[in-house]
Amino acid sequence: MSKDLTKKAVEMLLKGATLVSDPCPYCKGVRIIKNGNALCVNCGREAKEEKLPEKIEKSSDKTVLENLDQKLEDLTKELEHEKDHEKQQKILKSMDDIIMIKEKLKKL
């Protein structure tokens, strides 16, 4: 993940963006969404006109860090069952990206 992409993702999260439970359709990375625009933290692609599911809208009680922790937990479970080495590497990359974002958010 580039520094520019990390910075953009952190800025979106600080401005109220939400983690998306569905992975990026292109690289299976972690995505965040704000105002209908979904950004993949891993590859940087933005999905067109994606609607925010109601369950995510209602999860605004959770903090960004809690959402990131939940995503790490989900990815950990997914990694436990994944046999394909390439997919394991992508999951680990996504987990590393989330950890980097958490560290940057804690510094702010």
C-alpha positions as CSV (number, residue, x, y, z in Angstrom):
1,M,0.0,0.0,0.0
2,S,1.4,3.4,-0.9
3,K,1.8,6.2,1.6
4,D,-0.7,8.3,-0.4
5,L,-3.3,5.5,-0.2
6,T,-2.8,5.0,3.5
7,K,-3.1,8.7,4.1
8,K,-6.3,8.9,2.0
9,A,-7.8,5.9,3.9
10,V,-7.0,7.3,7.3
11,E,-8.5,10.7,6.3
12,M,-11.7,9.0,5.1
13,L,-11.9,7.0,8.4
14,L,-11.4,10.1,10.5
15,K,-14.2,11.9,8.5
16,G,-16.7,9.1,9.3
17,A,-16.0,6.4,6.7
18,T,-16.9,2.8,7.6
19,L,-15.2,-0.5,7.0
20,V,-17.0,-2.6,4.5
21,S,-17.6,-6.2,5.4
22,D,-17.3,-7.4,1.8
23,P,-13.8,-7.6,0.5
24,C,-12.6,-5.7,-2.6
25,P,-13.9,-7.5,-5.7
26,Y,-10.6,-7.0,-7.5
27,C,-8.0,-8.0,-4.9
28,K,-10.0,-9.2,-1.8
29,G,-8.5,-6.4,0.3
30,V,-10.1,-4.3,3.0
31,R,-12.5,-1.6,1.9
32,I,-13.8,1.6,3.5
33,I,-16.9,3.5,2.4
34,K,-18.1,7.1,2.7
35,N,-20.9,8.8,0.8
36,G,-21.4,5.8,-1.4
37,N,-17.7,5.6,-2.5
38,A,-15.9,2.4,-1.5
39,L,-12.1,2.6,-1.5
40,C,-9.9,-0.5,-1.3
41,V,-7.1,0.0,1.2
42,N,-5.0,-2.6,-0.6
43,C,-5.2,-1.8,-4.3
44,G,-6.7,1.7,-4.2
45,R,-9.6,0.9,-6.6
46,E,-12.9,2.7,-6.0
47,A,-16.1,0.9,-6.7
48,K,-18.8,2.9,-8.6
49,E,-22.0,3.9,-6.9
50,E,-21.9,1.3,-4.1
51,K,-24.8,1.6,-1.7
52,L,-24.1,1.4,2.0
53,P,-25.9,-1.5,3.6
54,E,-28.3,-0.7,6.4
55,K,-26.4,-2.8,8.9
56,I,-23.3,-0.7,8.4
57,E,-25.2,2.5,8.7
58,K,-26.6,1.4,12.0
59,S,-23.1,0.3,13.3
60,S,-22.0,3.9,13.8
61,D,-22.0,3.3,17.5
62,K,-18.8,1.4,17.0
63,T,-15.6,3.4,16.9
64,V,-13.3,3.1,13.9
65,L,-10.8,1.2,16.1
66,E,-13.4,-1.3,17.1
67,N,-14.3,-1.8,13.5
68,L,-10.7,-2.4,12.6
69,D,-10.3,-4.9,15.5
70,Q,-13.4,-6.8,14.2
71,K,-12.0,-6.9,10.7
72,L,-8.7,-8.3,12.0
73,E,-10.6,-10.9,13.9
74,D,-12.6,-11.8,10.7
75,L,-9.4,-12.0,8.6
76,T,-7.8,-14.2,11.3
77,K,-10.6,-16.7,11.1
78,E,-10.5,-16.6,7.3
79,L,-6.7,-17.2,7.3
80,E,-7.1,-20.3,9.6
81,H,-9.2,-22.0,6.9
82,E,-7.4,-20.8,3.8
83,K,-5.2,-23.4,2.1
84,D,-4.1,-21.4,-1.0
85,H,-0.8,-19.8,-0.3
86,E,-1.5,-16.8,-2.6
87,K,-4.8,-16.1,-0.9
88,Q,-3.0,-16.4,2.5
89,Q,-0.5,-13.8,1.4
90,K,-3.3,-11.4,0.4
91,I,-5.1,-11.9,3.7
92,L,-1.8,-11.2,5.6
93,K,-1.3,-8.1,3.5
94,S,-4.8,-6.9,4.4
95,M,-4.1,-7.6,8.1
96,D,-0.8,-5.7,7.9
97,D,-2.6,-2.7,6.3
98,I,-5.2,-2.6,9.0
99,I,-2.5,-2.7,11.7
100,M,-0.7,0.2,10.0
101,I,-4.0,2.2,9.9
102,K,-4.7,1.5,13.6
103,E,-1.2,2.7,14.6
104,K,-1.7,5.9,12.6
105,L,-5.1,6.5,14.1
106,K,-3.7,6.0,17.7
107,K,-1.0,8.6,17.0
108,L,-3.6,11.3,16.1
